[in-house]
Amino acid sequence: MPLRDGGPTIGGLESPIHPPMPHATYASGLLWLRRDLRIADNHALHRALLQCGKVHVAFVFDTDILEPLPRQDRRVEFIVRSLAELDAALRQRAGSDATGLITLQGPAASEIPLLAQSLGVQVVWAAHDDEPAALRRDARVLGALADLGIAFHTVKDHLVFERQEIQTQAGTACTVFTPYKRRWLQRIADEPGVLAAHPSATADFSKLAPRPPRWRHAPLDLPDLGFQPSNLRDLAIPTGESGGRALFEDFRDRLDHYHATRDFPAVKGPSYLGVHLRFGTVSVRELARQAWQRQQQGSEGAAVWLSELAWRDFFHQILANFPHVEDHAFHPAYDHIRWEHGKHADALFAAWCEGRTGYPLVDAAMAQINATGYMHNRLRMLTASFLVKDLGIAWRRGEAYFAEKLNDFDLAANNGNWQWAASSGCDAQPWFRVFNPVRQSVKFDPQGKFIRRYLPQLARLSDKLIHTPWLASPIEREAAGVGDDVYPPPIVDHEQARARTLERYRVVRKDSD
């Protein structure tokens, strides 16, 4: 699918919101942090310190984003704790408690221009954010700042390659992952500097400006924002730049075996860095650089993990170049699928959300996300496939549920992966491929360790029956304490559901053949 009108888009390299980088210097500037909550290898921070005589640093708790959230939200608490660490680090680097982070609460589109005007800066710096709502916000900020005579510059930071940096030979956006990845890796090989760190950690932090008295308080805390503590501390999820660094150091020791461990939810295989990549408490360039170096040394695990960083870039460039995917299927034909609806569909969806489907690995995965805000990647694919292709529920409902629950929720990746599971996205799994929840369970949790962790009511079943409790004899169920009042029977028969799915997708078969 070509870019709209074949010309520049608001998410493209020549967008008026993101003009080419200037070489001018400014007496004072404002760094607006968004999804880059760190000091090390922070491109926007580097630019601000390089081109401004003094720099203020701010973060806005955007009420347009916060208001719909539940009052206990692990992501908000993650940001609050990460900003407290960042504030202390800025003051330490500047050698003055008078400096540090300015935190505000309100609509960012109005708060940033007001703050910039109050501080008397000539420029505002920020990192790119190509989500459609963020682009609309930035357009408003650009206009308001322009009216005040203040420049607005943004830079690439949270992706290795973005927007139209990786293209097909025809000069269009890539919509198939394998050639995209090939070009992605080739660019790294040809341009090793693309993974080089921006030297913000060694920049002149004496340029950090003292905060005016009205903002000389500590960063806003949860009560200031109208939120209550979540279970983030109980889950021991590390926050801030130090937390991201500690997780990566731990993962580095396991990286070479990643390809062999990544699909087994009971095994400590993943990096667990998703939430840190989402909020920029780690640098994706540093992660990619170290994985690239290990791959060059022959590490298969590093090569597989590097591919996942490429998938992340791929989905972001899809969103930037084809923003219709936010609300519609990438392939329009899939918008014509007739999904289950009405009270029966609502009951099926509720059972999926609450982990009451009768398929243990699906239910354990939903218990994990509900309790922790995390779900293993293999299980994200399984639960998505089950909702869409076993229950016949529209993928947008599952996408919205994950958006509410996931600590590492990222619109581009969440949308891309749900459309992959629903076969409606670019380079998605074929429409006729339907994950068998029992086979997935036996293959990836063979001893039922993960199931037992999140469904302890099934713990006394044998390793064989824990995947199919409904096949246990009455005596076996009684001995294990697993009656229907303890764990439900399957809400659908998988083979029958698969047949219904193949019929449901009949509207897109012609396009797929």
C-alpha positions in Angstrom: 0.0 0.0 0.0 1.6 3.3 -1.0 1.9 6.3 1.2 -1.1 8.7 1.0 -0.9 10.6 -2.2 2.7 9.5 -2.6 3.8 12.6 -0.7 5.0 13.6 2.8 2.8 12.8 5.7 2.7 14.3 9.2 4.6 11.2 10.4 7.2 11.4 7.5 10.7 12.8 7.5 9.7 16.1 6.0 6.8 16.8 8.3 6.5 20.4 9.3 6.4 19.4 12.9 9.8 17.7 12.6 12.0 19.9 10.3 15.7 19.2 9.7 17.9 19.8 12.7 19.1 23.4 13.0 22.6 24.5 13.7 21.6 27.7 15.5 22.4 28.2 19.2 19.9 29.5 21.7 20.3 31.4 24.9 17.9 29.1 26.7 15.8 26.1 25.9 13.3 23.7 27.4 13.7 19.9 27.1 10.3 18.3 27.2 10.7 14.6 28.2 8.1 12.2 27.0 9.1 8.6 26.4 12.9 9.2 27.1 13.1 9.2 30.9 16.9 8.8 31.2 20.2 10.7 31.0 22.4 8.2 29.2 22.3 8.3 25.4 19.3 10.8 25.4 19.3 12.4 21.9 17.0 15.3 22.8 19.0 16.1 26.0 22.2 16.0 24.0 20.8 18.4 21.5 19.5 20.8 24.1 22.7 20.9 26.1 24.7 21.3 22.8 22.7 24.1 21.3 21.4 26.1 24.3 23.2 28.3 26.8 21.0 27.0 29.6 18.4 24.3 29.7 15.3 23.6 31.7 13.9 20.1 31.9 10.2 19.3 32.2 7.7 16.4 32.2 4.0 16.9 31.9 1.5 14.4 33.4 -0.9 14.8 30.5 -4.4 14.7 31.8 -5.7 13.8 28.4 -3.9 10.5 28.9 -4.3 10.1 32.7 -8.0 10.9 33.1 -9.4 7.6 31.6 -7.0 5.4 33.6 -8.0 3.6 36.8 -6.8 5.3 40.0 -4.3 2.5 40.6 -2.1 2.2 37.5 1.3 0.5 37.5 2.4 2.6 34.5 1.7 5.9 36.3 3.6 4.7 39.4 6.5 3.5 37.2 6.7 7.0 35.7 6.5 8.7 39.1 9.3 6.6 40.5 11.4 6.9 37.4 11.1 10.7 37.4 12.1 10.9 41.1 15.3 9.1 40.2 15.8 11.3 37.1 15.3 14.5 39.1 18.0 13.4 41.6 20.4 12.5 38.8 19.9 15.9 37.1 20.6 17.7 40.4 23.6 15.5 41.0 25.0 16.1 37.5 24.5 19.9 37.8 26.0 20.0 41.3 23.0 22.0 42.5 19.8 21.3 44.3 18.3 24.4 42.7 18.2 22.6 39.3 16.3 19.4 38.5 13.1 18.4 36.9 10.0 20.5 36.5 6.8 18.4 36.6 3.4 19.7 35.6 -0.1 18.3 35.5 -2.6 19.2 32.8 -3.1 19.0 29.0 0.4 18.9 27.6 -0.7 20.8 24.5 -1.3 23.9 26.6 1.0 23.3 29.5 4.2 23.2 27.4 3.6 26.6 25.6 2.7 28.2 28.9 5.8 26.9 30.6 8.1 27.9 27.7 6.6 31.4 27.7 7.0 31.7 31.5 10.6 30.5 31.4 11.4 32.8 28.5 13.1 30.2 26.4 13.7 30.4 22.7 13.3 26.7 21.8 11.6 23.6 23.0 13.3 20.2 22.3 11.6 16.8 22.5 11.9 13.3 21.1 9.7 12.0 18.2 6.4 10.4 19.0 4.5 9.2 15.9 1.3 8.0 17.6 -1.6 9.8 15.9 -2.8 11.4 19.1 0.8 12.5 19.9 1.2 14.1 16.4 -2.1 16.0 16.9 -0.8 17.2 20.3 2.5 18.2 18.8 0.8 20.1 16.0 -1.0 22.1 18.6 2.2 22.8 20.5 4.0 23.8 17.4 1.3 26.3 16.5 1.1 27.8 20.0 4.9 28.1 20.3 5.1 29.6 16.8 2.6 32.3 17.9 5.0 33.0 20.8 8.1 33.1 18.6 9.5 30.0 20.1 11.0 27.2 18.0 10.0 23.5 18.4 12.5 20.8 17.4 12.1 17.1 17.8 14.6 14.3 17.2 14.7 10.5 16.8 15.4 8.7 20.0 13.3 5.6 20.9 13.8 3.6 17.7 16.8 2.5 15.7 15.2 3.3 12.4 11.9 5.1 12.1 9.3 6.4 9.6 10.7 6.2 6.1 14.3 5.4 6.9 13.9 1.8 5.8 12.1 1.6 2.4 11.5 -0.8 -0.5 13.5 -0.5 -3.7 10.5 1.3 -5.1 10.9 4.0 -2.4 7.8 3.1 -0.4 7.3 1.9 3.2 8.1 -1.7 3.9 5.0 -3.9 4.7 6.7 -7.3 4.8 9.0 -7.9 7.8 11.7 -10.2 6.3 12.9 -7.7 3.6 12.5 -4.9 6.2 14.7 -6.8 8.6 17.3 -7.5 5.9 17.5 -3.8 5.1 17.5 -3.0 8.8 20.5 -5.2 9.5 22.3 -4.0 6.4 21.9 -0.4 7.4 23.5 -1.2 10.8 26.4 -3.0 9.0 26.9 -0.1 6.6 26.4 2.7 9.1 27.7 1.5 12.5 27.4 5.1 13.8 23.6 4.7 13.8 24.0 2.7 17.1 26.5 5.1 18.6 25.4 6.7 21.9 24.7 10.4 22.0 27.2 11.8 24.6 24.6 13.3 26.9 26.2 11.6 29.9 29.4 13.6 29.4 27.7 16.8 28.3 28.0 20.1 30.1 25.4 19.7 32.8 26.4 23.1 34.3 24.0 24.4 31.6 21.0 23.1 33.5 19.1 26.2 34.7 17.9 26.7 38.2 14.2 26.1 38.6 12.1 29.2 39.2 10.7 29.2 42.8 7.2 28.2 41.8 8.6 24.9 40.4 11.2 24.2 43.0 9.3 21.4 44.6 10.0 17.7 44.2 8.5 15.9 41.2 4.7 15.3 41.6 3.9 12.1 43.4 0.9 9.8 43.1 -1.4 11.6 45.6 -0.7 14.9 43.8 -1.9 13.3 40.6 -5.0 11.7 42.2 -3.6 8.2 42.0 -3.1 5.5 44.7 -0.2 3.1 44.9 -0.5 -0.1 42.8 1.2 -3.4 43.4 4.3 -2.3 41.5 6.6 -2.5 44.6 5.2 -5.9 45.6 6.0 -7.2 42.2 9.6 -5.9 42.6 9.5 -4.3 39.1 12.7 -2.1 38.9 12.1 1.4 37.8 14.1 4.3 36.4 17.4 4.2 34.5 19.0 2.2 37.2 16.3 -0.4 37.0 16.6 -0.7 33.3 20.4 -1.1 33.5 20.1 -3.8 36.2 17.6 -5.8 34.1 19.8 -5.6 31.0 22.9 -6.6 32.9 21.0 -9.6 34.2 19.7 -10.4 30.7 23.1 -10.1 29.1 24.2 -13.2 30.9 21.2 -15.1 29.4 21.3 -13.5 25.9 23.2 -16.2 24.1 20.5 -18.8 25.1 17.5 -16.5 24.3 16.6 -18.4 21.2 16.2 -21.6 23.2 14.4 -20.2 26.2 12.2 -17.4 24.9 9.0 -19.5 24.2 8.7 -21.2 27.6 6.8 -19.0 30.1 7.9 -20.9 33.1 11.6 -20.3 32.2 13.4 -17.0 32.8 14.1 -16.4 29.2 12.9 -12.8 28.2 14.7 -9.6 28.9 11.7 -8.1 30.8 12.7 -4.7 29.4 9.4 -3.9 27.6 8.3 -1.3 30.1 11.7 0.3 30.1 11.8 0.5 26.3 8.3 2.0 26.4 9.2 4.8 28.7 12.8 5.2 27.6 14.5 4.4 30.8 16.9 2.4 28.6 18.4 3.3 25.2 17.3 1.1 22.3 20.6 2.0 20.6 22.6 0.6 23.5 20.6 -2.6 23.5 20.8 -3.0 19.8 24.5 -2.2 19.8 25.3 -4.9 22.3 23.1 -7.5 20.7 24.7 -6.6 17.3 28.1 -7.2 18.7 27.2 -10.5 20.2 25.5 -11.6 16.9 28.7 -10.7 15.1 30.5 -13.1 17.4 28.1 -15.9 16.4 25.5 -15.7 19.2 22.2 -17.2 17.9 20.3 -15.9 20.9 21.5 -12.3 20.3 20.5 -12.6 16.6 16.9 -13.7 17.6 16.6 -10.9 20.2 17.9 -8.3 17.7 15.2 -9.5 15.3 12.6 -8.6 18.0 14.1 -5.1 18.2 13.7 -4.9 14.4 10.0 -6.0 14.8 9.5 -3.1 17.2 10.8 -0.6 14.6 8.8 -2.3 11.9 5.5 -1.9 13.7 6.3 1.8 14.6 7.0 2.6 10.9 3.8 0.9 9.9 1.9 3.2 12.3 3.8 6.2 11.1 3.1 5.5 7.4 -0.3 3.9 7.6 -2.0 5.6 10.6 -5.4 4.1 9.6 -4.3 0.9 11.4 -5.1 2.6 14.7 -8.8 2.2 14.0 -9.0 -0.2 11.0 -7.5 -3.4 9.7 -4.3 -2.8 7.7 -6.0 -4.8 4.9 -9.5 -3.3 4.4 -11.1 -6.6 3.5 -10.7 -7.7 7.1 -13.0 -4.9 8.3 -15.9 -6.8 6.7 -15.5 -9.9 9.0 -18.7 -10.5 11.0 -17.6 -11.0 14.6 -19.7 -12.4 17.4 -21.8 -9.7 19.1 -24.5 -9.3 21.6 -24.9 -10.8 25.1 -23.3 -14.1 24.2 -20.2 -12.4 22.8 -20.0 -10.2 25.9 -20.1 -13.3 28.1 -17.3 -15.0 26.1 -15.2 -11.9 26.3 -15.7 -11.6 30.0 -14.7 -15.2 30.4 -11.5 -14.5 28.4 -10.7 -11.4 30.4 -11.2 -13.1 33.7 -9.4 -16.3 32.8 -12.5 -18.6 32.8 -12.2 -20.2 29.4 -11.5 -23.7 30.6 -8.2 -23.8 28.7 -5.6 -23.7 31.4 -2.7 -22.0 29.6 -5.0 -19.3 28.2 -6.5 -18.7 31.7 -3.1 -18.7 33.4 -1.9 -16.1 30.9 -4.9 -13.9 31.6 -4.3 -14.4 35.4 -0.7 -13.2 34.8 -1.6 -10.0 33.0 -4.4 -9.2 35.4 -2.2 -9.6 38.5 1.1 -8.2 37.2 0.5 -6.2 34.0 3.0 -8.5 32.2 2.3 -11.4 29.8 4.9 -13.6 28.2 5.2 -13.0 24.5 4.3 -16.6 23.5 1.2 -16.3 25.6 0.3 -12.9 24.1 0.1 -14.7 20.7 -1.9 -17.6 22.2 -4.5 -15.5 24.1 -5.0 -13.2 21.1 -5.5 -16.1 18.7 -7.9 -17.7 21.1 -10.0 -14.6 21.5 -10.2 -13.9 17.8 -10.2 -17.4 16.2 -11.7 -19.6 18.9 -14.2 -17.2 20.4 -14.8 -15.1 17.3 -14.4 -11.8 19.2 -13.2 -8.7 17.3 -9.5 -8.1 17.8 -10.1 -4.5 18.7 -11.7 -5.6 22.0 -8.6 -7.6 22.9 -6.3 -4.8 21.8 -8.2 -2.4 24.1 -8.0 -4.8 27.0 -4.3 -5.3 26.6 -3.9 -1.5 26.3 -5.5 -1.1 29.7 -3.6 -3.9 31.4 0.0 -4.0 30.0 2.7 -2.2 31.8 4.6 -2.0 28.5 1.6 -0.9 26.4 2.8 0.7 23.2 0.2 1.5 20.6 2.3 0.5 17.6 3.4 -2.9 19.0 0.1 -3.7 20.6 -1.8 -2.9 17.4 0.7 -4.6 15.2 0.7 -7.8 17.2 -3.1 -8.0 17.5 -3.5 -7.5 13.8 -0.8 -10.1 13.3 -2.9 -12.6 15.4 -6.1 -11.6 13.6 -4.4 -12.0 10.2 -5.6 -8.5 9.3 -2.2 -6.8 9.6 0.9 -6.5 7.4 2.9 -9.7 7.2 0.5 -11.4 9.6 0.0 -15.1 10.2 -2.3 -16.6 7.5 -6.0 -16.4 8.2 -6.4 -20.2 8.2 -3.7 -20.6 10.9 -5.4 -21.1 14.3 -3.4 -21.9 17.4 -4.5 -25.1 19.2 -4.5 -24.1 22.8 -3.9 -27.6 24.1 -1.0 -28.3 21.8 0.5 -24.9 22.7 0.1 -25.8 26.3 1.8 -29.2 26.0 4.6 -27.8 23.9 5.5 -24.7 25.8 4.6 -25.6 29.4 5.1 -29.4 29.3 5.2 -29.9 33.0 2.5 -27.3 33.8 4.8 -25.2 35.9 3.4 -21.9 34.6 -0.2 -23.1 34.9 0.4 -24.2 38.5 1.9 -20.8 39.3 -1.2 -18.8 38.2 -3.9 -21.5 38.5 -3.0 -23.1 41.9 -6.4 -24.8 42.0 -5.1 -27.1 39.2 -1.8 -27.9 41.0 -2.7 -31.4 42.0 -3.5 -32.6 38.5 -0.9 -34.7 36.7 1.5 -33.1 34.2 -0.7 -34.7 31.5 -4.1 -33.8 32.7 -3.2 -30.2 33.8 -3.5 -29.2 30.1 -6.9 -30.9 29.7 -8.7 -31.0 33.0 -12.0 -31.9 31.3 -10.5 -35.2 30.3 -9.9 -36.3 33.9 -12.1 -39.0 35.2 -14.5 -38.1 38.1 -12.1 -39.9 40.5 -9.1 -38.0 39.2 -10.9 -34.7 39.4 -12.1 -35.5 43.0 -8.6 -36.5 44.1 -7.2 -33.3 42.7 -10.0 -31.2 44.1 -11.0 -29.9 40.7 -14.7 -29.8 40.4 -16.7 -27.6 38.0 -17.1 -25.1 40.8 -13.3 -24.9 41.1 -12.4 -24.7 37.4 -14.8 -24.5 34.5 -15.1 -26.8 31.5 -14.0 -25.3 28.1 -16.4 -22.6 26.9 -15.9 -23.7 23.3 -14.8 -26.8 21.4 -11.6 -25.9 19.6 -12.2 -27.9 16.5 -15.7 -26.6 16.1 -14.5 -23.1 16.7 -11.8 -23.5 14.1 -14.4 -24.5 11.6 -16.5 -21.5 12.4 -13.4 -19.3 12.0 -12.6 -20.6 8.6 -16.1 -19.8 7.5 -16.0 -16.4 9.2 -12.9 -15.5 7.2 -14.5 -16.5 3.9 -14.9 -12.8 3.1 -11.1 -12.4 2.8 -10.3 -15.8 1.1 -10.3 -14.3 -2.4 -7.7 -11.7 -1.4 -5.6 -14.3 0.3 -5.7 -17.0 -2.5 
